[in-house]
């Protein structure tokens, strides 16, 4: 995990420096600046190394967790009641999750597989090859979008998770690296930037970052550990609100993304 953090810290620093030193050809290319404003707090599981978060239409939450020997996926209510849970093979390092139709996809980090599950029971129904690293995932229309920590996102078939194409994510013409947990909302993709408290809103067609969201004001009450960072974005259906949490965080927050003063 440490080698991953060091490599991405360098990539993120380089990307931020490039963005700061460059002037976009059109001032309109600079993204909107927003802040995450906390509206409510709910309990979360401090044992969950949260890698993926998604809310179902019925109001329950899917949570995918990582760490070798501790990875699992579970369904819970917002107030913390556990509804169902399934462990991954002890050798797997779990990553992002997303629901696609009647299936729930769960990625693994470097194990080269993705796991398809029944979205209700969470029982495993298939395993498919996954090239490269798996980080975050979200579903939109007839595709699943997958991140791998780079500046590229992959468009995948929602039934087989085979790769269809890739596209680059840019901010003011510069690549944005460290793309991690994803949330698809209509024509936008929200991605948290690994090792930071920034979330970017990405145009799902062009890959252009249209907003940078400062989530530094969202309290991180996890035990001191460089791994216990912000990670988990879920849109609350029918509202303009989102849930945010992090790895081993004791809290799940309801937030809105509002213009920066």
Phi and psi in degrees as GROMACS dihedral restraints (atoms count N, CA, C in turn):
[ dihedral_restraints ]
;  ai    aj    ak    al  type     phi  dphi    fc
    3     4     5     6     1   -66.6    20    10
    4     5     6     7     1   -39.5    20    10
    6     7     8     9     1   -63.3    20    10
    7     8     9    10     1   -35.6    20    10
    9    10    11    12     1   -64.7    20    10
   10    11    12    13     1   -41.9    20    10
   12    13    14    15     1   -67.6    20    10
   13    14    15    16     1   -42.9    20    10
   15    16    17    18     1   -64.7    20    10
   16    17    18    19     1   -43.2    20    10
   18    19    20    21     1   -62.7    20    10
   19    20    21    22     1   -43.3    20    10
   21    22    23    24     1   -75.8    20    10
   22    23    24    25     1   -31.3    20    10
   24    25    26    27     1   -60.4    20    10
   25    26    27    28     1   -40.5    20    10
   27    28    29    30     1   -67.3    20    10
   28    29    30    31     1   -40.6    20    10
   30    31    32    33     1   -64.9    20    10
   31    32    33    34     1   -43.3    20    10
   33    34    35    36     1   -64.4    20    10
   34    35    36    37     1   -42.3    20    10
   36    37    38    39     1   -62.7    20    10
   37    38    39    40     1   -41.5    20    10
   39    40    41    42     1   -64.1    20    10
   40    41    42    43     1   -43.8    20    10
   42    43    44    45     1   -64.4    20    10
   43    44    45    46     1   -40.1    20    10
   45    46    47    48     1   -67.4    20    10
   46    47    48    49     1   -37.5    20    10
   48    49    50    51     1   -65.4    20    10
   49    50    51    52     1   -42.5    20    10
   51    52    53    54     1   -62.4    20    10
   52    53    54    55     1   -42.7    20    10
   54    55    56    57     1   -65.0    20    10
   55    56    57    58     1   -36.9    20    10
   57    58    59    60     1   -71.3    20    10
   58    59    60    61     1   -32.6    20    10
   60    61    62    63     1   -88.6    20    10
   61    62    63    64     1   -10.0    20    10
   63    64    65    66     1  -101.8    20    10
   64    65    66    67     1   150.6    20    10
   66    67    68    69     1  -114.4    20    10
   67    68    69    70     1   117.8    20    10
   69    70    71    72     1   -63.0    20    10
   70    71    72    73     1   148.8    20    10
   72    73    74    75     1   -60.5    20    10
   73    74    75    76     1   -33.1    20    10
   75    76    77    78     1  -124.4    20    10
   76    77    78    79     1   124.3    20    10
   78    79    80    81     1   -55.7    20    10
   79    80    81    82     1   -24.7    20    10
   81    82    83    84     1   -67.2    20    10
   82    83    84    85     1   -13.4    20    10
   84    85    86    87     1   -72.2    20    10
   85    86    87    88     1   -21.6    20    10
   87    88    89    90     1   -68.9    20    10
   88    89    90    91     1   128.7    20    10
   90    91    92    93     1   -70.1    20    10
   91    92    93    94     1   162.0    20    10
   93    94    95    96     1   -66.2    20    10
   94    95    96    97     1   147.7    20    10
   96    97    98    99     1  -110.5    20    10
   97    98    99   100     1   121.6    20    10
   99   100   101   102     1  -124.9    20    10
  100   101   102   103     1   165.8    20    10
  102   103   104   105     1  -129.0    20    10
  103   104   105   106     1   148.8    20    10
  105   106   107   108     1   -86.4    20    10
  106   107   108   109     1   120.0    20    10
  108   109   110   111     1  -108.3    20    10
  109   110   111   112     1   120.6    20    10
  111   112   113   114     1   -74.4    20    10
  112   113   114   115     1   129.4    20    10
  114   115   116   117     1  -109.6    20    10
  115   116   117   118     1   -27.4    20    10
  117   118   119   120     1  -161.5    20    10
  118   119   120   121     1   161.7    20    10
  120   121   122   123     1  -129.4    20    10
  121   122   123   124     1   141.5    20    10
  123   124   125   126     1  -132.8    20    10
  124   125   126   127     1   160.9    20    10
  126   127   128   129     1   -73.0    20    10
  127   128   129   130     1   149.1    20    10
  129   130   131   132     1  -136.3    20    10
  130   131   132   133     1   169.6    20    10
  132   133   134   135     1   -96.0    20    10
  133   134   135   136     1   116.3    20    10
  135   136   137   138     1   -69.0    20    10
  136   137   138   139     1   -11.8    20    10
  138   139   140   141     1   -88.6    20    10
  139   140   141   142     1    -3.0    20    10
  141   142   143   144     1   -94.0    20    10
  142   143   144   145     1   113.9    20    10
  144   145   146   147     1   -83.0    20    10
  145   146   147   148     1    79.3    20    10
  147   148   149   150     1   -63.3    20    10
  148   149   150   151     1   125.8    20    10
  150   151   152   153     1  -117.9    20    10
  151   152   153   154     1   -23.4    20    10
  153   154   155   156     1  -149.8    20    10
  154   155   156   157     1   143.5    20    10
  156   157   158   159     1  -143.1    20    10
  157   158   159   160     1   132.0    20    10
  159   160   161   162     1  -152.3    20    10
  160   161   162   163     1   144.0    20    10
  162   163   164   165     1  -108.3    20    10
  163   164   165   166     1   131.6    20    10
  165   166   167   168     1   -81.8    20    10
  166   167   168   169     1   163.1    20    10
  168   169   170   171     1   -62.3    20    10
  169   170   171   172     1   -24.2    20    10
  171   172   173   174     1   -84.4    20    10
  172   173   174   175     1     3.0    20    10
  174   175   176   177     1    92.2    20    10
  175   176   177   178     1    -1.4    20    10
  177   178   179   180     1   -87.8    20    10
  178   179   180   181     1   159.3    20    10
  180   181   182   183     1  -109.5    20    10
  181   182   183   184     1   137.4    20    10
  183   184   185   186     1   -97.7    20    10
  184   185   186   187     1   135.5    20    10
  186   187   188   189     1  -130.3    20    10
  187   188   189   190     1   127.0    20    10
  189   190   191   192     1  -110.4    20    10
  190   191   192   193     1   135.8    20    10
  192   193   194   195     1  -123.6    20    10
  193   194   195   196     1   163.1    20    10
  195   196   197   198     1  -121.5    20    10
  196   197   198   199     1  -167.0    20    10
  198   199   200   201     1    90.6    20    10
  199   200   201   202     1   132.7    20    10
  201   202   203   204     1   -63.2    20    10
  202   203   204   205     1   129.2    20    10
  204   205   206   207     1    84.6    20    10
  205   206   207   208     1    -6.6    20    10
  207   208   209   210     1  -127.2    20    10
  208   209   210   211     1     1.3    20    10
  210   211   212   213     1   -74.8    20    10
  211   212   213   214     1   138.8    20    10
  213   214   215   216     1  -158.7    20    10
  214   215   216   217     1   176.6    20    10
  216   217   218   219     1  -135.3    20    10
  217   218   219   220     1   141.2    20    10
  219   220   221   222     1  -149.0    20    10
  220   221   222   223     1   163.1    20    10
  222   223   224   225     1  -114.7    20    10
  223   224   225   226     1   139.1    20    10
  225   226   227   228     1  -146.4    20    10
  226   227   228   229     1   164.6    20    10
  228   229   230   231     1   -87.3    20    10
  229   230   231   232     1   166.7    20    10
  231   232   233   234     1   -62.6    20    10
  232   233   234   235     1   -33.0    20    10
  234   235   236   237     1   -83.7    20    10
  235   236   237   238     1     4.4    20    10
  237   238   239   240     1   105.0    20    10
  238   239   240   241     1    -1.2    20    10
  240   241   242   243     1   -70.6    20    10
  241   242   243   244     1   128.6    20    10
  243   244   245   246     1   -80.9    20    10
  244   245   246   247     1   129.0    20    10
  246   247   248   249     1  -103.2    20    10
  247   248   249   250     1   -41.3    20    10
  249   250   251   252     1  -163.1    20    10
  250   251   252   253     1   157.5    20    10
  252   253   254   255     1  -153.9    20    10
  253   254   255   256     1   142.2    20    10
  255   256   257   258     1  -135.7    20    10
  256   257   258   259     1   132.1    20    10
  258   259   260   261     1   -85.0    20    10
  259   260   261   262     1   149.6    20    10
  261   262   263   264     1   -84.9    20    10
  262   263   264   265     1   165.1    20    10
  264   265   266   267     1   -52.4    20    10
  265   266   267   268     1   142.2    20    10
  267   268   269   270     1   -60.7    20    10
  268   269   270   271     1   -21.7    20    10
  270   271   272   273     1   -86.8    20    10
  271   272   273   274     1    -9.3    20    10
  273   274   275   276     1   -88.5    20    10
  274   275   276   277     1   146.3    20    10
  276   277   278   279     1  -108.3    20    10
  277   278   279   280     1   104.0    20    10
  279   280   281   282     1   -70.1    20    10
  280   281   282   283     1   150.6    20    10
  282   283   284   285     1  -133.5    20    10
  283   284   285   286     1  -141.3    20    10
  285   286   287   288     1   -66.7    20    10
  286   287   288   289     1   160.9    20    10
  288   289   290   291     1  -132.8    20    10
  289   290   291   292     1   157.4    20    10
  291   292   293   294     1  -160.4    20    10
  292   293   294   295     1   147.9    20    10
  294   295   296   297     1   -92.3    20    10
  295   296   297   298     1   132.1    20    10
  297   298   299   300     1  -131.6    20    10
  298   299   300   301     1   100.6    20    10
  300   301   302   303     1    67.0    20    10
  301   302   303   304     1  -125.9    20    10
  303   304   305   306     1   -91.5    20    10
  304   305   306   307     1     5.0    20    10
  306   307   308   309     1  -111.7    20    10
  307   308   309   310     1   153.7    20    10
  309   310   311   312     1  -118.8    20    10
  310   311   312   313     1   122.6    20    10
  312   313   314   315     1   -94.2    20    10
  313   314   315   316     1   138.1    20    10
  315   316   317   318     1  -128.0    20    10
  316   317   318   319     1   123.1    20    10
  318   319   320   321     1   -86.2    20    10
  319   320   321   322     1   160.1    20    10
  321   322   323   324     1  -118.3    20    10
  322   323   324   325     1   157.4    20    10
  324   325   326   327     1   -70.8    20    10
  325   326   327   328     1   -68.6    20    10
  327   328   329   330     1  -125.2    20    10
  328   329   330   331     1    19.4    20    10
  330   331   332   333     1   -89.9    20    10
  331   332   333   334     1    -7.3    20    10
  333   334   335   336     1    74.9    20    10
  334   335   336   337     1    18.2    20    10
  336   337   338   339     1  -138.5    20    10
  337   338   339   340     1   154.5    20    10
  339   340   341   342     1  -122.3    20    10
  340   341   342   343     1   146.0    20    10
  342   343   344   345     1  -111.7    20    10
  343   344   345   346     1   127.6    20    10
  345   346   347   348     1   -97.4    20    10
  346   347   348   349     1   134.0    20    10
  348   349   350   351     1  -129.9    20    10
  349   350   351   352     1   156.2    20    10
  351   352   353   354     1   -69.2    20    10
  352   353   354   355     1   127.8    20    10
  354   355   356   357     1   -66.7    20    10
  355   356   357   358     1   -22.4    20    10
  357   358   359   360     1   -90.0    20    10
  358   359   360   361     1   -51.9    20    10
  360   361   362   363     1   -86.4    20    10
  361   362   363   364     1   -20.3    20    10
  363   364   365   366     1    69.0    20    10
  364   365   366   367     1     9.9    20    10
  366   367   368   369     1   -69.0    20    10
  367   368   369   370     1   139.9    20    10
  369   370   371   372     1   -68.0    20    10
  370   371   372   373     1   132.9    20    10
  372   373   374   375     1  -115.5    20    10
  373   374   375   376     1   -21.6    20    10
  375   376   377   378     1  -165.7    20    10
  376   377   378   379     1   159.0    20    10
  378   379   380   381     1  -126.5    20    10
  379   380   381   382     1   135.1    20    10
  381   382   383   384     1  -129.1    20    10
  382   383   384   385     1   154.7    20    10
  384   385   386   387     1   -66.6    20    10
  385   386   387   388     1   144.8    20    10
  387   388   389   390     1  -132.1    20    10
  388   389   390   391     1   112.9    20    10
  390   391   392   393     1   -78.2    20    10
  391   392   393   394     1   146.8    20    10
  393   394   395   396     1    68.6    20    10
  394   395   396   397     1  -163.9    20    10
  396   397   398   399     1   -87.7    20    10
  397   398   399   400     1   148.6    20    10
  399   400   401   402     1  -110.0    20    10
  400   401   402   403     1   130.1    20    10
  402   403   404   405     1  -121.9    20    10
  403   404   405   406     1   -82.0    20    10
  405   406   407   408     1  -113.0    20    10
  406   407   408   409     1   163.4    20    10
  408   409   410   411     1  -150.8    20    10
  409   410   411   412     1   146.8    20    10
  411   412   413   414     1  -152.7    20    10
  412   413   414   415     1   159.5    20    10
  414   415   416   417     1  -113.7    20    10
  415   416   417   418     1   137.9    20    10
  417   418   419   420     1  -148.6    20    10
  418   419   420   421     1   124.0    20    10
  420   421   422   423     1    55.6    20    10
  421   422   423   424     1  -126.1    20    10
  423   424   425   426     1  -100.2    20    10
  424   425   426   427     1    40.0    20    10
  426   427   428   429     1  -155.1    20    10
  427   428   429   430     1   156.2    20    10
  429   430   431   432     1  -112.0    20    10
  430   431   432   433     1   132.6    20    10
  432   433   434   435     1  -103.4    20    10
  433   434   435   436     1   132.5    20    10
  435   436   437   438     1  -126.6    20    10
  436   437   438   439     1   138.7    20    10
  438   439   440   441     1  -107.5    20    10
  439   440   441   442     1   159.6    20    10
  441   442   443   444     1  -137.3    20    10
  442   443   444   445     1    19.1    20    10
  444   445   446   447     1    88.2    20    10
  445   446   447   448     1    -6.8    20    10
  447   448   449   450     1   -92.1    20    10
  448   449   450   451     1  -162.4    20    10
  450   451   452   453     1   -95.6    20    10
  451   452   453   454     1    11.1    20    10
  453   454   455   456     1  -115.5    20    10
  454   455   456   457     1   146.9    20    10
  456   457   458   459     1  -116.0    20    10
  457   458   459   460     1   146.7    20    10
  459   460   461   462     1  -107.4    20    10
  460   461   462   463     1   137.2    20    10
  462   463   464   465     1   -95.9    20    10
  463   464   465   466     1   122.8    20    10
  465   466   467   468     1  -120.7    20    10
  466   467   468   469     1   152.6    20    10
  468   469   470   471     1   -68.8    20    10
  469   470   471   472     1   129.2    20    10
  471   472   473   474     1   -71.0    20    10
  472   473   474   475     1   -16.8    20    10
  474   475   476   477     1   -95.4    20    10
  475   476   477   478     1   -31.0    20    10
  477   478   479   480     1  -117.8    20    10
  478   479   480   481     1   -14.7    20    10
  480   481   482   483     1    59.8    20    10
  481   482   483   484     1    28.1    20    10
  483   484   485   486     1   -80.4    20    10
  484   485   486   487     1   144.4    20    10
  486   487   488   489     1   -75.5    20    10
  487   488   489   490     1   133.6    20    10
  489   490   491   492     1  -100.5    20    10
  490   491   492   493     1   -44.1    20    10
  492   493   494   495     1  -165.7    20    10
  493   494   495   496     1   175.0    20    10
  495   496   497   498     1  -132.1    20    10
  496   497   498   499     1   155.9    20    10
  498   499   500   501     1  -144.4    20    10
  499   500   501   502     1   151.1    20    10
  501   502   503   504     1   -90.1    20    10
  502   503   504   505     1   143.8    20    10
  504   505   506   507     1  -103.1    20    10
  505   506   507   508     1   127.6    20    10
  507   508   509   510     1  -131.5    20    10
  508   509   510   511     1   149.7    20    10
  510   511   512   513     1  -122.8    20    10
  511   512   513   514     1   117.5    20    10
  513   514   515   516     1    50.6    20    10
  514   515   516   517     1    39.9    20    10
  516   517   518   519     1    86.3    20    10
  517   518   519   520     1    -3.8    20    10
  519   520   521   522     1  -108.2    20    10
  520   521   522   523     1   144.3    20    10
  522   523   524   525     1   -65.8    20    10
  523   524   525   526     1   144.5    20    10
  525   526   527   528     1  -111.1    20    10
  526   527   528   529     1   114.1    20    10
  528   529   530   531     1  -100.8    20    10
  529   530   531   532     1   173.5    20    10
  531   532   533   534     1    77.0    20    10
  532   533   534   535     1    20.8    20    10
  534   535   536   537     1   -65.5    20    10
  535   536   537   538     1   125.7    20    10
  537   538   539   540     1  -124.2    20    10
  538   539   540   541     1  -115.3    20    10
  540   541   542   543     1   -63.6    20    10
  541   542   543   544     1   137.9    20    10
  543   544   545   546     1  -120.3    20    10
  544   545   546   547     1   151.7    20    10
  546   547   548   549     1  -141.9    20    10
  547   548   549   550     1   119.7    20    10
  549   550   551   552     1   -90.8    20    10
  550   551   552   553     1   129.4    20    10
  552   553   554   555     1  -135.4    20    10
  553   554   555   556     1    98.5    20    10
  555   556   557   558     1    56.2    20    10
  556   557   558   559     1  -116.4    20    10
  558   559   560   561     1   -93.7    20    10
  559   560   561   562     1    11.0    20    10
  561   562   563   564     1  -118.0    20    10
  562   563   564   565     1   152.9    20    10
  564   565   566   567     1  -125.3    20    10
  565   566   567   568     1   125.2    20    10
  567   568   569   570     1   -98.0    20    10
  568   569   570   571     1   133.9    20    10
  570   571   572   573     1  -137.6    20    10
  571   572   573   574     1   131.1    20    10
  573   574   575   576     1   -83.9    20    10
  574   575   576   577     1   145.4    20    10
  576   577   578   579     1   -93.0    20    10
  577   578   579   580     1   117.1    20    10
  579   580   581   582     1   -54.7    20    10
  580   581   582   583     1   135.7    20    10
  582   583   584   585     1    73.4    20    10
  583   584   585   586     1     9.3    20    10
  585   586   587   588     1  -128.7    20    10
  586   587   588   589     1   174.7    20    10
  588   589   590   591     1  -104.9    20    10
  589   590   591   592     1    21.7    20    10
  591   592   593   594     1   -96.0    20    10
  592   593   594   595     1   142.9    20    10
  594   595   596   597     1  -122.6    20    10
  595   596   597   598     1   136.0    20    10
  597   598   599   600     1  -111.5    20    10
  598   599   600   601     1   143.6    20    10
  600   601   602   603     1  -102.2    20    10
  601   602   603   604     1   125.3    20    10
  603   604   605   606     1  -116.8    20    10
  604   605   606   607     1   135.5    20    10
  606   607   608   609     1   -68.4    20    10
  607   608   609   610     1   118.8    20    10
  609   610   611   612     1   -68.3    20    10
  610   611   612   613     1   -17.0    20    10
  612   613   614   615     1   -90.6    20    10
  613   614   615   616     1   -46.7    20    10
  615   616   617   618     1   -96.3    20    10
  616   617   618   619     1   -22.3    20    10
  618   619   620   621     1    82.7    20    10
  619   620   621   622     1     2.5    20    10
  621   622   623   624     1   -78.0    20    10
  622   623   624   625     1   133.6    20    10
  624   625   626   627     1   -73.8    20    10
  625   626   627   628     1   120.0    20    10
  627   628   629   630     1  -101.4    20    10
  628   629   630   631     1   -13.6    20    10
  630   631   632   633     1  -155.9    20    10
  631   632   633   634     1   145.0    20    10
  633   634   635   636     1  -115.4    20    10
  634   635   636   637     1   124.4    20    10
  636   637   638   639     1  -108.8    20    10
  637   638   639   640     1   121.0    20    10
  639   640   641   642     1   -86.0    20    10
  640   641   642   643     1   111.1    20    10
  642   643   644   645     1  -106.9    20    10
  643   644   645   646     1    21.3    20    10
  645   646   647   648     1   -67.0    20    10
  646   647   648   649     1   -19.8    20    10
  648   649   650   651     1   -82.9    20    10
  649   650   651   652     1    -3.2    20    10
  651   652   653   654     1   -83.6    20    10
  652   653   654   655     1   118.1    20    10
  654   655   656   657     1   -62.8    20    10
  655   656   657   658     1   130.5    20    10
  657   658   659   660     1  -102.5    20    10
  658   659   660   661     1   100.1    20    10
  660   661   662   663     1  -101.2    20    10
  661   662   663   664     1    18.2    20    10
  663   664   665   666     1   -71.0    20    10
  664   665   666   667     1   161.5    20    10
  666   667   668   669     1   -61.0    20    10
  667   668   669   670     1   145.3    20    10
  669   670   671   672     1   -57.1    20    10
  670   671   672   673     1   119.5    20    10
  672   673   674   675     1  -171.2    20    10
  673   674   675   676     1   129.4    20    10
  675   676   677   678     1   -62.7    20    10
  676   677   678   679     1   -16.9    20    10
  678   679   680   681     1   -83.6    20    10
  679   680   681   682     1   -17.8    20    10
  681   682   683   684     1   -84.6    20    10
  682   683   684   685     1    65.9    20    10
  684   685   686   687     1  -103.6    20    10
  685   686   687   688     1   167.3    20    10
  687   688   689   690     1   -53.3    20    10
  688   689   690   691     1   127.8    20    10
  690   691   692   693     1  -169.5    20    10
  691   692   693   694     1   101.8    20    10
  693   694   695   696     1   146.8    20    10
  694   695   696   697     1   108.7    20    10
  696   697   698   699     1  -129.7    20    10
  697   698   699   700     1   126.7    20    10
  699   700   701   702     1  -140.2    20    10
  700   701   702   703     1   124.2    20    10
  702   703   704   705     1   -73.0    20    10
  703   704   705   706     1   136.3    20    10
  705   706   707   708     1   -88.8    20    10
  706   707   708   709     1   111.9    20    10
  708   709   710   711     1   -54.1    20    10
  709   710   711   712     1   138.3    20    10
  711   712   713   714     1    79.1    20    10
  712   713   714   715     1     7.4    20    10
  714   715   716   717     1  -134.9    20    10
  715   716   717   718     1   177.8    20    10
  717   718   719   720     1  -102.0    20    10
  718   719   720   721     1    18.5    20    10
  720   721   722   723     1  -102.6    20    10
  721   722   723   724     1   157.8    20    10
  723   724   725   726     1  -130.5    20    10
  724   725   726   727     1   158.3    20    10
  726   727   728   729     1   -99.8    20    10
  727   728   729   730     1   139.2    20    10
  729   730   731   732     1  -128.4    20    10
  730   731   732   733     1   142.9    20    10
  732   733   734   735     1  -152.0    20    10
  733   734   735   736     1  -169.3    20    10
  735   736   737   738     1  -151.2    20    10
  736   737   738   739     1  -178.7    20    10
  738   739   740   741     1   -73.2    20    10
  739   740   741   742     1   119.1    20    10
  741   742   743   744     1    62.6    20    10
  742   743   744   745     1    24.5    20    10
  744   745   746   747     1   -75.1    20    10
  745   746   747   748     1   143.1    20    10
  747   748   749   750     1   -83.0    20    10
  748   749   750   751     1    -3.1    20    10
  750   751   752   753     1  -128.6    20    10
  751   752   753   754     1   146.3    20    10
  753   754   755   756     1  -120.4    20    10
  754   755   756   757     1   124.9    20    10
  756   757   758   759     1  -110.0    20    10
  757   758   759   760     1   139.1    20    10
  759   760   761   762     1   -88.5    20    10
  760   761   762   763     1   127.2    20    10
  762   763   764   765     1  -136.1    20    10
  763   764   765   766     1   161.8    20    10
  765   766   767   768     1  -121.4    20    10
  766   767   768   769     1   153.7    20    10
  768   769   770   771     1  -102.8    20    10
  769   770   771   772     1   111.9    20    10
  771   772   773   774     1  -122.1    20    10
  772   773   774   775     1   156.1    20    10
  774   775   776   777     1   -57.7    20    10
  775   776   777   778     1   140.7    20    10
  777   778   779   780     1   -71.2    20    10
  778   779   780   781     1   136.1    20    10
